[in-house]
């Protein structure tokens, strides 16, 4: 279904936002590998590929990927096919990298996945697995905002126009009976689109009164004196909602299913290890963040941030459909046709082999 002019404007704004990290390809930064991943003797290339290019964000909500890189899970499953990595700061840049074949598989939030799928007419990508739930909070200046009703009339940051947290906040605002123009962010609440990297500085400067943001930004604000007013998980059934998916180029999925299966095996293995070893996993994720960005998170930020994220293989497809409905309600999206956005066939094969229950596409693909 074609996007409305409002959606096209959203794409234009999102695409025009400056990328904070650039590689030679122009889309992301090459992630660093500490050499933990070793190729086993006698290992063979998968599907004849020299490499599989994997993208992810330097966010704790992408902890599956961070741990998978640090602990060598991806390289182990890919054998003699090199696992190469690129990091991103924004969903649109990762989608662009996927479309240009600069990456093959990526960890990404639900809104960029929806936008990429809709914009391509359903031809660019498939969601092939889940990765994480939760890790999003409304944090505020406790001197200015003491209750949810006090949010009215205040300046609240979200990461980007039309991104996952922006849509969630706009939907919450509407549920309060307040009015905000989605494009300008002006209304009963002023929505200030601010990159997560500078949101803590904006808070310290007093230019915003709070933020609806993912981890670790939320915990960084708390470390600056902010207060958690609302955990988005409390708004969802079973307190679960998709924050990170795994996507793949459709042509790569068709041509290299064994490579896709290897990455999904590694993802399932990483999530199992994370859930069995939470403290070691937290440390591994932080180690990879430091390798990628040059700076590790402090314990007062890392500990509460990690605790609020659930790592799961389930893509929580029903919540993605709800998030799309929220974007429609906000006026950022015409009701999209998401039929076929999921292909969970390989994931369910991997889960079955691992003795795990299959996951469901909520009627939006092959399950």
C-alpha positions as CSV (number, residue, x, y, z in Angstrom):
1,X,0.0,0.0,0.0
2,X,1.5,3.4,-0.9
3,X,2.6,5.7,1.9
4,X,0.8,9.0,2.4
5,X,2.4,12.3,1.9
6,X,2.8,12.5,5.7
7,X,4.8,9.2,5.6
8,X,6.9,10.5,2.7
9,X,7.7,13.6,4.7
10,X,8.6,11.4,7.7
11,X,11.0,9.4,5.5
12,X,12.5,12.6,4.1
13,X,13.1,14.0,7.6
14,X,14.6,10.7,8.9
15,X,16.8,10.3,5.9
16,X,18.1,13.9,6.2
17,X,19.1,13.6,9.8
18,X,22.9,13.6,10.2
19,X,24.6,10.2,10.7
20,X,27.0,10.3,13.6
21,X,29.2,7.5,12.4
22,X,30.3,7.0,8.8
23,X,32.4,4.3,7.2
24,X,33.8,4.1,3.7
25,X,30.5,2.7,2.6
26,X,28.8,5.9,3.9
27,X,26.3,4.0,6.0
28,X,27.8,2.8,9.3
29,X,31.0,2.2,11.3
30,X,33.0,-1.0,11.0
31,X,32.7,-2.7,14.4
32,X,35.8,-4.0,16.1
33,X,36.4,-7.7,16.8
34,X,38.7,-8.4,19.8
35,X,39.8,-11.7,18.2
36,X,37.7,-13.9,20.5
37,X,36.1,-15.5,17.5
38,X,38.3,-18.2,16.1
39,X,37.6,-20.4,13.0
40,X,37.7,-24.1,13.9
41,X,40.2,-26.2,12.0
42,X,38.7,-27.7,8.9
43,X,35.7,-25.3,8.9
44,X,34.1,-24.7,5.5
45,X,32.5,-21.6,4.0
46,X,28.8,-21.5,4.2
47,X,26.9,-21.2,0.9
48,X,30.3,-20.4,-0.7
49,X,30.4,-17.0,0.9
50,X,33.6,-15.2,1.9
51,X,31.7,-13.1,4.5
52,X,28.3,-12.3,6.0
53,X,27.9,-8.6,6.8
54,X,25.9,-8.0,10.1
55,X,24.7,-4.7,11.3
56,X,23.5,-3.5,14.8
57,X,23.3,-0.4,17.0
58,X,25.6,0.4,19.9
59,X,22.5,0.1,22.2
60,X,22.0,-2.3,25.1
61,X,18.7,-3.2,23.4
62,X,20.9,-4.8,20.7
63,X,22.6,-6.9,23.4
64,X,22.1,-10.2,21.5
65,X,24.3,-8.8,18.7
66,X,26.8,-7.3,21.1
67,X,27.2,-10.5,23.0
68,X,27.2,-12.6,19.8
69,X,30.1,-10.5,18.5
70,X,32.1,-10.5,21.8
71,X,31.7,-14.2,22.6
72,X,32.3,-15.3,19.0
73,X,28.9,-17.0,18.5
74,X,28.4,-15.7,15.0
75,X,31.8,-16.7,13.8
76,X,31.5,-20.1,15.3
77,X,28.3,-20.9,13.4
78,X,29.6,-19.3,10.1
79,X,32.7,-21.5,10.1
80,X,35.2,-20.3,7.5
81,X,32.8,-17.6,6.2
82,X,33.9,-14.4,7.9
83,X,31.5,-12.6,10.2
84,X,31.9,-8.9,9.5
85,X,30.2,-6.1,11.4
86,X,29.0,-2.6,11.1
87,X,27.4,-0.4,13.7
88,X,24.7,2.3,13.2
89,X,23.1,5.1,15.2
90,X,19.8,5.4,13.2
91,X,17.4,3.0,11.7
92,X,17.1,4.7,8.3
93,X,20.9,4.5,7.8
94,X,20.8,0.7,8.5
95,X,17.9,0.2,6.1
96,X,19.8,2.1,3.4
97,X,22.8,-0.1,4.1
98,X,20.7,-3.2,3.7
99,X,19.1,-2.0,0.5
100,X,22.6,-1.1,-0.9
101,X,23.9,-4.6,0.1
102,X,26.4,-3.0,2.5
103,X,25.0,-5.4,5.1
104,X,23.1,-8.6,4.7
105,X,21.4,-9.1,8.1
106,X,20.7,-6.5,10.8
107,X,19.4,-5.9,14.3
108,X,16.9,-3.0,14.2
109,X,13.9,-1.5,15.9
110,X,10.3,-2.1,14.7
111,X,9.5,1.3,13.2
112,X,12.5,1.3,10.8
113,X,11.6,-2.3,9.8
114,X,8.0,-1.3,9.1
115,X,9.0,1.8,7.2
116,X,11.6,-0.1,5.1
117,X,9.1,-2.8,4.3
118,X,6.3,-0.4,3.4
119,X,8.5,2.0,1.4
120,X,9.8,-0.9,-0.8
121,X,6.4,-2.2,-1.4
122,X,7.2,-5.3,0.6
123,X,10.2,-6.2,-1.5
124,X,13.3,-5.1,0.5
125,X,13.4,-7.1,3.8
126,X,11.9,-9.8,6.0
127,X,11.9,-9.9,9.8
128,X,13.4,-13.3,10.6
129,X,13.5,-13.3,14.3
130,X,13.2,-11.5,17.6
131,X,15.9,-10.2,19.9
132,X,14.7,-8.0,22.7
133,X,11.7,-6.6,24.6
134,X,11.5,-3.6,26.8
135,X,14.2,-1.1,27.8
136,X,12.2,2.1,27.1
137,X,11.3,4.6,29.8
138,X,9.8,8.0,30.3
139,X,12.3,9.8,32.6
140,X,11.7,13.4,33.8
141,X,13.1,16.2,35.9
142,X,11.5,15.5,39.3
143,X,11.5,19.2,40.2
144,X,9.3,20.0,37.3
145,X,7.3,16.8,36.8
146,X,6.0,14.9,39.8
147,X,3.1,12.9,38.2
148,X,2.0,11.8,34.7
149,X,-0.5,14.7,34.5
150,X,2.4,17.1,34.9
151,X,3.9,16.1,31.6
152,X,1.3,18.4,29.9
153,X,2.9,21.6,28.9
154,X,6.5,20.3,29.2
155,X,9.3,19.7,26.7
156,X,9.9,15.9,26.3
157,X,12.6,14.5,24.0
158,X,12.3,11.5,21.7
159,X,15.2,10.2,19.6
160,X,13.8,10.9,16.1
161,X,10.6,11.9,14.2
162,X,8.8,8.7,13.5
163,X,11.2,6.4,15.3
164,X,9.9,3.6,17.6
165,X,10.0,5.7,20.8
166,X,8.6,8.8,19.1
167,X,5.5,6.8,17.9
168,X,5.1,5.3,21.4
169,X,5.1,8.7,23.1
170,X,2.7,10.3,20.6
171,X,0.4,7.4,21.1
172,X,0.6,7.8,24.9
173,X,-0.1,11.5,24.6
174,X,-3.2,10.8,22.5
175,X,-4.4,8.3,25.2
176,X,-4.2,11.1,27.8
177,X,-6.6,13.1,25.6
178,X,-3.9,15.7,24.7
179,X,-3.2,17.0,21.2
180,X,0.2,17.3,19.5
181,X,1.0,17.9,15.8
182,X,3.1,14.8,15.0
183,X,5.2,16.6,12.4
184,X,6.1,19.7,14.3
185,X,5.9,18.2,17.8
186,X,3.9,21.2,19.0
187,X,0.8,21.1,21.1
188,X,-0.2,20.2,24.7
189,X,3.2,18.7,25.1
190,X,6.3,19.8,23.1
191,X,8.0,16.8,21.6
192,X,11.7,17.6,21.0
193,X,13.4,15.2,18.6
194,X,16.9,14.9,20.0
195,X,19.6,12.3,19.2
196,X,20.2,10.0,22.1
197,X,23.8,10.9,22.2
198,X,23.1,14.5,23.1
199,X,19.9,14.1,25.1
200,X,21.7,13.9,28.5
201,X,23.5,17.2,27.7
202,X,20.1,18.7,26.7
203,X,18.7,17.6,30.0
204,X,21.6,19.0,32.0
205,X,21.2,22.3,30.1
206,X,17.5,22.5,31.0
207,X,16.4,22.6,27.4
208,X,14.2,19.5,27.9
209,X,12.1,18.5,30.9
210,X,12.4,14.8,30.3
211,X,12.6,12.1,27.6
212,X,10.9,8.9,26.3
213,X,14.0,7.0,25.4
214,X,15.6,3.5,25.2
215,X,18.4,2.2,27.3
216,X,21.1,3.1,28.1
217,X,20.0,6.8,27.5
218,X,17.2,6.5,30.1
219,X,19.7,5.3,32.8
220,X,22.2,8.0,31.8
221,X,19.5,10.6,32.5
222,X,18.7,9.0,35.8
223,X,22.4,9.2,36.7
224,X,22.0,13.0,36.0
225,X,19.2,13.2,38.6
226,X,16.2,12.4,36.4
227,X,13.4,10.1,37.7
228,X,11.7,7.2,35.9
229,X,8.1,8.2,35.7
230,X,6.9,5.4,33.4
231,X,8.3,2.2,32.1
232,X,6.8,1.5,28.6
233,X,6.6,-2.2,29.4
234,X,3.7,-1.4,31.9
235,X,1.6,-0.4,28.9
236,X,1.8,-3.7,27.1
237,X,0.1,-7.1,27.6
238,X,2.4,-9.3,29.7
239,X,4.7,-6.3,29.9
240,X,6.3,-7.4,26.6
241,X,6.8,-5.4,23.4
242,X,9.3,-5.7,20.6
243,X,12.2,-3.3,20.8
244,X,14.7,-5.1,18.5
245,X,14.1,-7.4,15.5
246,X,16.4,-9.3,13.2
247,X,16.0,-8.4,9.5
248,X,17.5,-9.7,6.3
249,X,17.6,-8.7,2.6
250,X,15.0,-10.8,0.8
251,X,17.5,-11.7,-2.0
252,X,20.1,-12.8,0.6
253,X,17.5,-15.0,2.4
254,X,16.6,-16.6,-0.9
255,X,20.1,-17.2,-2.2
256,X,21.9,-18.0,1.1
257,X,19.5,-19.8,3.5
258,X,22.3,-21.7,5.2
259,X,24.1,-18.5,6.1
260,X,20.9,-17.1,7.5
261,X,20.4,-20.3,9.5
262,X,23.9,-20.0,10.9
263,X,23.3,-16.4,12.1
264,X,20.0,-17.4,13.6
265,X,21.6,-20.3,15.4
266,X,24.2,-17.9,16.8
267,X,21.4,-15.5,17.9
268,X,19.5,-18.3,19.7
269,X,22.7,-19.4,21.3
270,X,23.6,-15.9,22.4
271,X,20.1,-15.3,23.9
272,X,20.3,-18.6,25.8
273,X,23.7,-17.7,27.2
274,X,22.6,-14.2,28.1
275,X,19.6,-15.5,30.1
276,X,21.7,-18.2,31.8
277,X,24.5,-15.8,32.6
278,X,23.1,-12.3,33.1
279,X,26.1,-10.8,34.9
280,X,28.6,-12.2,32.5
281,X,26.4,-11.2,29.5
282,X,26.1,-7.7,30.8
283,X,29.9,-7.4,31.0
284,X,30.3,-8.9,27.5
285,X,27.9,-6.4,26.0
286,X,29.6,-3.5,27.8
287,X,33.0,-4.8,26.6
288,X,31.7,-4.8,23.0
289,X,30.3,-1.3,23.4
290,X,33.7,-0.1,24.5
291,X,35.3,-1.9,21.5
292,X,32.9,-0.2,19.1
293,X,32.7,3.2,20.6
294,X,35.8,3.6,22.8
295,X,33.8,4.1,25.9
296,X,32.2,1.6,28.3
297,X,29.1,2.3,30.4
298,X,29.5,3.1,34.1
299,X,27.9,0.6,36.5
300,X,25.3,3.1,37.7
301,X,24.1,3.3,34.1
302,X,24.8,-0.3,32.9
303,X,23.2,-2.1,35.8
304,X,19.6,-0.6,35.8
305,X,19.6,-0.4,32.0
306,X,20.4,-4.1,31.5
307,X,17.9,-5.2,34.1
308,X,15.0,-3.6,32.2
309,X,15.6,-5.5,28.9
310,X,14.3,-9.0,28.2
311,X,16.2,-11.0,25.5
312,X,13.9,-13.3,23.5
313,X,13.8,-15.1,20.2
314,X,10.1,-14.3,19.9
315,X,9.6,-11.3,17.5
316,X,6.4,-10.5,19.5
317,X,4.7,-9.9,16.1
318,X,1.4,-8.8,17.6
319,X,3.1,-5.9,19.2
320,X,4.7,-4.8,16.0
321,X,1.3,-4.7,14.4
322,X,0.1,-2.6,17.3
323,X,3.0,-0.2,16.9
324,X,2.1,0.2,13.2
325,X,-1.4,1.1,14.3
326,X,0.0,3.6,16.7
327,X,1.9,5.3,13.8
328,X,-1.3,5.4,11.8
329,X,-3.2,6.9,14.8
330,X,-0.4,9.6,15.1
331,X,-0.8,10.5,11.4
332,X,2.7,9.4,10.5
333,X,1.6,6.4,8.4
334,X,-1.3,5.2,6.3
335,X,-2.6,1.9,7.4
336,X,0.2,-0.4,6.0
337,X,-0.1,-3.9,4.5
338,X,2.3,-5.8,6.6
339,X,1.2,-9.2,5.3
340,X,4.4,-11.1,4.6
341,X,6.8,-9.0,6.6
342,X,7.8,-12.0,8.7
343,X,9.5,-15.2,7.6
344,X,10.1,-17.3,10.7
345,X,10.6,-20.6,8.9
346,X,14.3,-20.9,9.5
347,X,14.1,-19.6,13.1
348,X,11.4,-22.2,14.0
349,X,13.6,-24.9,12.4
350,X,16.5,-23.7,14.7
351,X,14.2,-23.6,17.7
352,X,12.8,-27.0,17.1
353,X,16.3,-28.5,16.8
354,X,17.2,-26.8,20.1
355,X,14.1,-28.2,21.8
356,X,12.4,-24.8,22.0
357,X,8.8,-23.9,21.2
358,X,8.0,-22.3,17.8
359,X,7.2,-18.6,17.6
360,X,4.3,-17.0,15.8
361,X,4.0,-14.3,13.1
362,X,0.6,-13.1,14.2
363,X,-0.8,-13.7,10.7
364,X,1.8,-11.4,9.1
365,X,4.0,-14.0,7.4
366,X,5.3,-17.5,7.3
367,X,5.4,-19.0,10.7
